[in-house]
């Protein structure tokens, strides 16, 4: 892990499986992989920032002309599939999304996709990330985000957990409120926001969101425990035990974040 790698979730096998499930959740919710307002051309170049295990790119490759170039970037390649498994028009590389991009990548991409950075932004400062995206861009930003402030929670234990966990997040510097200000931040960066919607999951997807969210919370708590001050560890351990109870009773639990869809474009 580098000094810039503040990723609070895991990168193991179960974590990668969660990314696959989250991708399915998003696709079932939106009905698309690439936003339908984006025209497809045979020579376009598409990038994903924070690609994880590249599931979005691998899925997209199935429906794109083979001449479309698909590039995935992440600060860690730990979850990348073996290279011989990559589709022919997919390339994966290492890149720090909170720093300037290499000159060779400036203005190269018709679409830049980004998804679920809620836990990766510290102190609510989106400027470095948005600047990085803009440098890559010559067309659209397709951004899918998790609003962890406006949640849909049901069940006695789930409601109690949702009320108490923000105290821990505040102590360790996790502030998710920036997501609600994201459209404003994009506009202030002189991007045209074409679409911005905060929604909720249809009933058939509520449990899938609950399952993946509980898994993600477990990863965040484990990552927090490994990096936080010693005096905070007992509080993390307490919440880990509460989360285990929630996972055991998840059939009677609803624990959903709100899906946010944003489509923006480089100003003419």
Backbone torsions as a table, in degrees:
resi	resn	phi	psi	omega
1	UNK	NA	127.5	178.2
2	UNK	-85.2	172.0	-179.9
3	UNK	-64.0	-23.6	179.9
4	UNK	-90.2	-9.2	-175.9
5	UNK	-86.8	91.8	-178.2
6	UNK	-102.5	17.0	-177.7
7	UNK	-58.5	116.9	-172.9
8	UNK	-88.4	-6.5	-179.3
9	UNK	-96.9	178.0	-177.2
10	UNK	-89.9	170.2	177.6
11	UNK	-129.9	22.4	-179.9
12	UNK	-85.5	-170.8	-176.7
13	UNK	-60.5	-51.3	-178.5
14	UNK	-63.4	-32.8	179.1
15	UNK	-67.1	-39.6	178.5
16	UNK	-67.9	-37.5	176.5
17	UNK	-63.9	-38.1	176.1
18	UNK	-61.0	-40.3	177.9
19	UNK	-61.5	-39.7	176.5
20	UNK	-61.2	-44.4	-179.1
21	UNK	-66.6	-38.5	177.5
22	UNK	-64.8	-36.9	178.0
23	UNK	-63.2	-44.2	177.2
24	UNK	-61.2	-42.1	178.0
25	UNK	-57.2	-47.6	-180.0
26	UNK	-64.3	-42.5	-176.7
27	UNK	-66.8	-41.0	177.0
28	UNK	-66.0	-33.3	179.9
29	UNK	-73.4	-46.9	-174.9
30	UNK	-87.1	-29.5	-176.8
31	UNK	85.0	8.4	179.9
32	UNK	-151.2	165.7	169.3
33	UNK	-101.4	-55.2	173.2
34	UNK	-98.7	133.1	-176.5
35	UNK	-54.4	132.6	-176.0
36	UNK	-64.8	-15.9	177.3
37	UNK	-79.3	-7.4	179.3
38	UNK	-93.3	118.8	179.3
39	UNK	-73.9	138.1	180.0
40	UNK	-95.3	128.5	174.2
41	UNK	-123.5	157.8	-173.0
42	UNK	-70.4	-20.9	-175.7
43	UNK	-109.4	16.3	-175.2
44	UNK	-76.2	158.4	177.4
45	UNK	-122.8	130.6	-176.1
46	UNK	-125.8	133.4	178.5
47	UNK	-119.9	150.6	169.5
48	UNK	-123.4	128.8	-179.4
49	UNK	-102.0	126.9	-173.3
50	UNK	75.0	49.8	-169.6
51	UNK	-72.7	-17.2	176.7
52	UNK	65.7	-112.9	177.7
53	UNK	-99.6	9.5	174.3
54	UNK	68.2	22.4	-177.4
55	UNK	-62.8	-37.4	179.0
56	UNK	-62.8	-45.4	-179.5
57	UNK	-66.5	-41.7	-179.3
58	UNK	-64.3	-38.6	176.8
59	UNK	-66.6	-46.5	-179.0
60	UNK	-60.6	-36.5	-178.4
61	UNK	-59.0	-26.7	-179.2
62	UNK	-67.6	-25.0	-174.1
63	UNK	-114.1	0.6	-178.9
64	UNK	-97.3	150.1	170.0
65	UNK	-56.2	145.0	-176.3
66	UNK	-64.3	-13.3	179.0
67	UNK	-84.6	-11.3	177.5
68	UNK	-72.8	130.1	-179.5
69	UNK	-92.7	127.5	-177.6
70	UNK	-118.8	116.9	-175.8
71	UNK	-120.2	128.6	177.5
72	UNK	-112.0	138.4	-179.3
73	UNK	-127.9	140.3	176.1
74	UNK	-154.1	156.3	177.9
75	UNK	-73.8	-17.0	178.0
76	UNK	-133.1	138.5	175.0
77	UNK	-98.5	14.5	-173.2
78	UNK	-62.2	-29.8	-178.1
79	UNK	-99.4	1.2	178.9
80	UNK	-64.8	136.0	172.4
81	UNK	-64.5	159.2	175.6
82	UNK	-55.5	144.7	-171.5
83	UNK	-59.5	-33.0	-178.9
84	UNK	-68.5	-11.5	178.4
85	UNK	-93.9	-7.2	-178.8
86	UNK	-70.5	137.7	169.1
87	UNK	-56.9	152.7	-172.3
88	UNK	-59.6	-30.2	-177.4
89	UNK	-99.1	15.1	177.7
90	UNK	-108.6	135.1	173.8
91	UNK	-133.8	136.2	-178.5
92	UNK	-118.6	137.3	-177.2
93	UNK	-145.3	170.4	178.2
94	UNK	-95.3	136.6	179.2
95	UNK	-161.5	135.8	177.3
96	UNK	-88.5	113.7	-174.4
97	UNK	-75.0	-3.7	179.1
98	UNK	-105.3	12.7	177.1
99	UNK	-125.6	168.9	176.3
100	UNK	-62.5	148.6	-179.6
101	UNK	-83.8	156.4	175.2
102	UNK	-61.2	146.3	-177.9
103	UNK	-52.9	-33.8	-177.4
104	UNK	-66.1	-18.1	-178.3
105	UNK	-100.3	-6.3	-175.7
106	UNK	-65.1	126.4	175.7
107	UNK	66.2	27.6	-172.5
108	UNK	-95.7	-14.3	-165.6
109	UNK	-117.2	131.1	176.2
110	UNK	-72.2	-30.0	178.7
111	UNK	-139.7	135.9	169.6
112	UNK	-120.9	120.8	-179.5
113	UNK	-102.6	140.3	178.4
114	UNK	-146.8	142.1	-173.7
115	UNK	-146.9	132.3	167.4
116	UNK	55.5	66.6	175.3
117	UNK	-102.3	13.1	-172.0
118	UNK	-52.2	-40.3	-176.1
119	UNK	-88.8	-4.7	-174.1
120	UNK	-95.8	-14.9	-178.7
121	UNK	-93.9	123.7	179.0
122	UNK	-103.1	143.5	176.7
123	UNK	62.1	17.8	175.0
124	UNK	69.4	11.9	-175.4
125	UNK	-92.0	100.2	-179.8
126	UNK	-89.6	-5.7	-172.3
127	UNK	-58.8	-46.1	179.5
128	UNK	-60.3	-40.8	-179.2
129	UNK	-67.6	-47.2	-180.0
130	UNK	-63.3	-38.2	177.1
131	UNK	-61.8	-41.2	178.4
132	UNK	-61.4	-45.8	179.4
133	UNK	-62.4	-43.0	-179.9
134	UNK	-61.6	-37.5	-179.8
135	UNK	-64.8	-35.3	178.8
136	UNK	-73.2	-23.4	-160.8
137	UNK	-86.5	143.1	161.8
138	UNK	-132.9	6.0	-178.3
139	UNK	-146.5	-110.9	-169.8
140	UNK	-103.8	149.1	164.3
141	UNK	-108.6	122.3	173.4
142	UNK	-107.4	112.5	-172.3
143	UNK	-122.7	123.8	173.3
144	UNK	-116.4	124.5	-173.0
145	UNK	-131.5	159.2	177.3
146	UNK	-105.0	117.6	173.6
147	UNK	-85.7	104.4	-176.7
148	UNK	-91.6	2.6	176.0
149	UNK	-90.1	-45.9	179.8
150	UNK	-95.2	92.0	-174.8
151	UNK	-107.1	160.4	173.7
152	UNK	-115.6	107.4	-172.3
153	UNK	-128.3	133.6	176.5
154	UNK	-137.2	147.1	-179.0
155	UNK	110.3	138.3	-174.1
156	UNK	-58.3	-51.2	-178.0
157	UNK	-67.3	-36.3	179.4
158	UNK	-65.2	-42.5	179.2
159	UNK	-64.0	-40.6	178.7
160	UNK	-65.1	-41.9	179.4
161	UNK	-64.0	-45.1	-178.8
162	UNK	-64.0	-28.1	178.9
163	UNK	-77.8	-31.9	-173.2
164	UNK	-93.1	-32.9	-172.3
165	UNK	-63.8	-30.0	179.0
166	UNK	-59.1	-27.5	178.4
167	UNK	-62.6	-43.1	177.4
168	UNK	-65.4	-46.0	-179.1
169	UNK	-58.2	-39.5	179.0
170	UNK	-64.1	-40.9	-178.6
171	UNK	-63.1	-31.2	-176.1
172	UNK	-103.9	9.5	173.0
173	UNK	82.7	19.4	176.0
174	UNK	-93.3	108.6	-178.9
175	UNK	-121.5	112.6	-175.1
176	UNK	-94.4	2.4	-173.9
177	UNK	-69.3	-16.2	-178.2
178	UNK	-62.7	-24.5	-176.5
179	UNK	-61.8	-38.5	-179.3
180	UNK	-68.4	-19.4	-179.6
181	UNK	-99.3	2.5	-174.0
182	UNK	-59.9	-45.4	177.9
183	UNK	-57.1	-39.1	177.6
184	UNK	-64.2	-43.1	-179.3
185	UNK	-63.0	-38.7	178.7
186	UNK	-66.4	-41.0	178.2
187	UNK	-65.3	-40.6	178.7
188	UNK	-65.3	-22.4	176.3
189	UNK	-88.1	10.6	176.5
190	UNK	67.2	36.5	171.2
191	UNK	-103.6	143.5	176.3
192	UNK	-84.0	117.3	178.6
193	UNK	-88.9	110.2	-176.7
194	UNK	-84.0	-38.2	-178.0
195	UNK	-144.3	137.4	175.3
196	UNK	-149.2	111.6	-176.3
197	UNK	-135.3	131.4	169.9
198	UNK	-108.7	123.0	-171.2
199	UNK	-127.3	-169.2	171.5
200	UNK	-133.6	159.6	-178.3
201	UNK	-79.6	141.1	174.3
202	UNK	-63.4	158.0	-171.2
203	UNK	-54.2	-36.6	-176.9
204	UNK	-68.4	-14.3	-177.9
205	UNK	-108.8	-2.9	-175.1
206	UNK	-60.7	-43.7	-178.4
207	UNK	-70.0	-36.1	178.4
208	UNK	-63.4	-40.4	176.1
209	UNK	-65.2	-43.4	178.2
210	UNK	-57.4	-48.1	-177.5
211	UNK	-60.6	-47.9	-177.7
212	UNK	-70.7	-33.6	179.2
213	UNK	-67.9	-43.3	178.6
214	UNK	-62.6	-38.5	176.0
215	UNK	-63.3	-43.4	-179.9
216	UNK	-64.4	-39.4	178.3
217	UNK	-63.5	-37.0	176.0
218	UNK	-62.5	-40.5	177.6
219	UNK	-65.3	-42.2	-180.0
220	UNK	-63.3	-42.6	179.7
221	UNK	-64.6	-40.8	178.2
222	UNK	-64.8	-45.1	178.1
223	UNK	-62.4	-37.7	178.0
224	UNK	-64.6	-42.2	-178.2
225	UNK	-62.4	-33.6	-177.8
226	UNK	-78.5	-18.3	-173.3
227	UNK	-121.7	-10.9	-173.6
228	UNK	-82.1	170.1	175.4
229	UNK	-65.0	150.7	-174.0
230	UNK	-59.4	-33.5	-176.9
231	UNK	-72.7	-12.4	-179.8
232	UNK	-92.4	-17.3	-175.6
233	UNK	-54.9	-44.6	179.5
234	UNK	-59.1	-36.2	178.3
235	UNK	-66.9	-40.4	177.1
236	UNK	-62.6	-44.5	-179.7
237	UNK	-60.5	-39.9	177.9
238	UNK	-60.7	-47.0	-178.4
239	UNK	-69.7	-30.3	175.7
240	UNK	-62.4	-42.1	179.7
241	UNK	-66.0	-40.9	177.5
242	UNK	-64.1	-39.3	179.6
243	UNK	-66.1	-38.1	177.1
244	UNK	-60.0	-38.7	177.2
245	UNK	-65.5	-40.2	177.6
246	UNK	-62.2	-43.7	-179.4
247	UNK	-63.1	-36.4	-179.7
248	UNK	-69.7	-25.4	-176.8
249	UNK	-115.1	29.4	-169.9
250	UNK	-67.0	-19.1	178.0
251	UNK	-65.4	-25.3	178.7
252	UNK	-104.6	14.8	-175.1
253	UNK	-122.4	138.6	168.8
254	UNK	-119.1	125.3	-179.6
255	UNK	-143.9	89.2	-173.8
256	UNK	-118.9	143.1	165.3
257	UNK	-92.3	169.7	179.9
258	UNK	-98.2	126.4	179.1
259	UNK	-76.1	132.9	-179.8
260	UNK	-116.6	126.6	179.1
261	UNK	-115.1	126.0	179.0
262	UNK	-132.2	132.5	170.8
263	UNK	-122.6	121.7	-179.3
264	UNK	-128.1	164.9	-176.3
265	UNK	-141.8	146.1	174.6
266	UNK	-61.6	129.7	-177.4
267	UNK	-62.8	143.0	-179.3
268	UNK	-67.0	NA	NA
